[in-house]
Amino acid sequence: MTDPQVTMTAAFIATDPTTAALVPVVETRTATGGVAYTDGAPRVPQTFKLSVLNFDQRPEVTGAGGVVRKVDYHLIGMPDMAIAVGDHWTDGDRRYEVVGFTDGHGYETKAFVTVTTPAAGKLG
């Protein structure tokens, strides 16, 4: 028997799904004893929902690559989703990065995602 809350999570995701292959970040030791972070093999594509956090009022910022805008989202996925802090993916000129987790209550995975995009780009 399927948990009704898991069924409702799947239905919620299905209303506005996003499918992406999250790329994990792998920590390795360098020859000099330091640490390097590199992209690992992309995970199998997974489907989830992104929900913009309406408290996000950050202004545009100028970085090394020019003016960018950052927006925060909740990622809502199924409870068995393979995901970790540092995972990321791109969609056009947008870069999505998992920056933390919040309580998923056992029937969903709930993560904080920051999206970086050029200021001229349209944010969804």
N, C-alpha and C positions, 0 to 999 in steps of 0.2 A: 504494500500500500504506500502510495506517495504522500508525503507531508503536504497538506494543502497550502502551507506558506511557501514551499518550494515551487509548487504549481503556480501560485500567484506571482512569484518572482519571475518565472519563465514567461508568463503572460505579460508582465510589466516590461521586460526586456524586449519582447516581440513588438511592442508598440512603436519603438524607435531604435532598432538595433544598429550596432556598430560591430563590424568584424575586423579583427586585426591580429597579426602575428607579433606578439610582444617580444622584444629583444632583451634578454637578461644581461646584466653587467657582471663580468667575471673578474674577481680579484686574483692577481698572480704576483708572485715575488720576482723581483728583478735580480740580475746577477750581482748587483751591489747591495742587495738586502732590502731594497725599497719595495714599494707596492705600486703596481700598475693596474689600471682598470680598463678592460677592453670589452667590446661587445661579444657575447657568446652566440651560439646558434639560436636563431629565432625559435620560439615555441610554436607549437601547432596553432593555427589560427583559432581564435575563440570569439564568441559573440557575447556582447554585453551592452549596457546602456550608459551613455554619458549624460549627466544632469548638471547644468551650470549652477554654481553656487552664487546666489544673488547678492551675497554680501561683498562680492569682489568689486572693489572700487579702485584698483591700482591704476595709476596713470601710465602712459607710455614712457618707456625708458630708452636711453641711448646706450647701446652696448658696442662691442668691437665690430659687430656686423651691421651696425646702423640702428635705426629706431625699431623697437619691438614692443609688443603688447603681451602681457601674461594674463591668463584667465584661469581660474580654478574650477574644477569639475569634481563631482562624485562619479566614480565608476561603479556601477552595480552589476555584479556578475553572479553566476550560479555558485553555490557553496563549495563546489569542488574545483573552482577555477585555479589554474596554475598561474601565479602572479607573485611578484616580489618588489620591494622598494628598489628603485633604480631601473626597473623595466621601462622600456620606451618603444615608441613607434612613430613613424612619420606618415603624414597624409598631405601630399602637395608640399606647401611651404610651412606647414604646421608641424611642430614637434611636441608630442605628448609624453610626459614622464610621470611615473608613479612615485609620489613623494611621501606616502604614508597610508595608514589604514585607520578605519573607524569600525566600531562594533557592527558586525554583520548579523548578529543574533542567531547564527547557526543555519539560517535558511537562505543566506545570500553572502557574497563577498562584497565588501564595500571599501573602496580605496579613494584616496585623494589623488587627483591628477592635475598637473600644471601644464597648460598649453602655451607654447611660445610661438608667436607668428609675427611677421612683419606688420607694422602698423597699417599699411595700405591694404592688407588682406581683410577680407570679411570674416568676422568671427561668428561661429554658429552656436 
